[in-house]
Amino acid sequence: MKFLCVFKKELRLYFGSFIAYALATAFLVLTGYFFYTDLIFYDLFGDFMDITTSLWYYFFQQDMRFVIMLILPLLTMRLFAEEKKLGTIELLWTYPLKDPHIILGKFFACFVVFVMMVACTLAYPLLLSTLHQFDWGPPLAGYLGTILLGAAFIACGTFISSLTENQAVAGMATYGVLVLFWFLTWNEEAIGQQLINSVSAFSLFDRFQDFAKGVINTKDVLFFLAMTLLFLYLTLQSLESRKWRGTR
Amino acid sequence: MIEVESVTKRFGPILAVDQISFHVPRGEVVGFLGPNGAGKSTTMRILAGFFPPTSGRASVGGNDVTTHSLQVKQMVGYFPERVSVYPDLPVRSFLDFVAEAKDVPRSERKREISRVIESCGLDKVSDRIIGHLSKGYRQRVGIAQALIHKPQVLILDEPTIGLDPEQVVEIRRLIRDLGSERTVILSTHILSEVSTVCDRVIIINGGRILASQSLAELRSQLQQTRRVRVEVEGPDARVRHVLEKLPGVEKVRGSEFGVQESESRARGPASNSNGTFIVEYTGDDIRKVVSRAILEHGWELLEVRSVEPTLEDMYLQLVREAEKSMND
């Protein structure tokens, strides 16, 4: 349980420096606005459509996915880059902490901030449920997908942040990688059917679709968990490289 | 307590530390002395478990820094050269994090935090955000974090740099007190710091150890050859001849070639007129003999003064010799 001290410190930093508040505000304004427009759309045309394939699918597949891609790199970029810039990484590395403690503490602190933000958006379906009866299954599947996708994004951002001491570079590079994951399967004709099958295996975004439709697929859950672990493992390798690399 | 055996550290093509060996027994305060880029910080980082050496062995309390780095980190309190503390945390919650990271038991944490806050003079600022503190206070927070788990070994990389004179005196006293029960290594390029705080000095330059001696040894070595500075109004060549003939005198030089660089610089080149000599001798105080000899010859004696050899002399001499031998 040694990672708890790093976890607590990171949470204090997120809330002490107002990053968490600023990003949560942006996140809630964006998701709130999108939920409102999706709801208006459903209200106008909903007589002919199922709530799952119109409202929830649009909210999660089109909007939530996009907003967390915008917000999460801003949350993860500081994790290691800031410590390197300030030199505080020198303290962490000379305290009796193992690298996995440091990584897990940071990852979970960021994850908890993210889950808190997402939990706030539960207010939207809760409000709707007072006016309109619907099945809670599909939106909850969408939320599960959001949390899992977010975990993979955070792990990816943590890894990229461990590569640089410049927060802006870490943030930009994370956007680059996430956008690449998104566009990976857009142009099927150009890259050919065979290649598309192999690259889509890595597309974080395509895997999200079933959750948005209200389907929880064990394979998808495992995929996101595996991607998260992969990026955390890469972070560990990146930190350990200081032991053999010739850097100051 | 600390054993270093032919440790080398390379950063790519740069050789930062070159085959150094030394050991520090328990309870000794050792000063690492050397110009910037001499390899002091690199050596200290190796001992603090920050990175392992490229080759060679280093151990703290019998634990190898490469294979048992966790135990080493548990024993060592490290104050890095770049005073790095989280600017967004209040002092107390930063120390709380450090105490937990260093395995201070929960029941003792509060007491230990109060102890270091008191001993580092942080009482007034303990609830303020570190980023809002002055440099001196941030420095003290840095020292407090090194002390919190009562480490047996303290490694302090330039602990007094950037402090005002009063704070420097305070921090030195703190280090001196700590040194009575702990092993301390501190680096500095302030020479007077070494003589007030340390039992032993290790002079390091270009990644190599030039000297490793106790202060007493250093002093006695410096004092084997004593010097007086003589200023005379009279014919130079003859004065020199007379001085050379005096008992115990080994060498007479015009002060323009003097070893006493710092002094000649302070007095300016104009004072390097002929008529000023540095007399090196062994044995008893020679001042009376010199003045009598000058007066007997009917010359005017303007000044006879013994020149105390300083750590600066020793240090400059060693560094210069090392550079010469490297160039050869």
Interface residues (C-beta under 8 A of the other chain):
Chain A: L4 C5 V6 K8 K9 R12 L13 G16 S17 L86 G87 T88 E90 L91 L92 W93 T94 Y95 P96 L97 K98 R242 K243 G246 T247 R248
Chain B: R10 F11 G12 I14 R45 A48 G49 F50 F51 P52 L70 Q71 K73 Q74 V76 Y78 P80 R82 S84 V85 Y86 P87 D88 L89 S93 F97 V98 E100 A101 K102 D103 I129 Q145
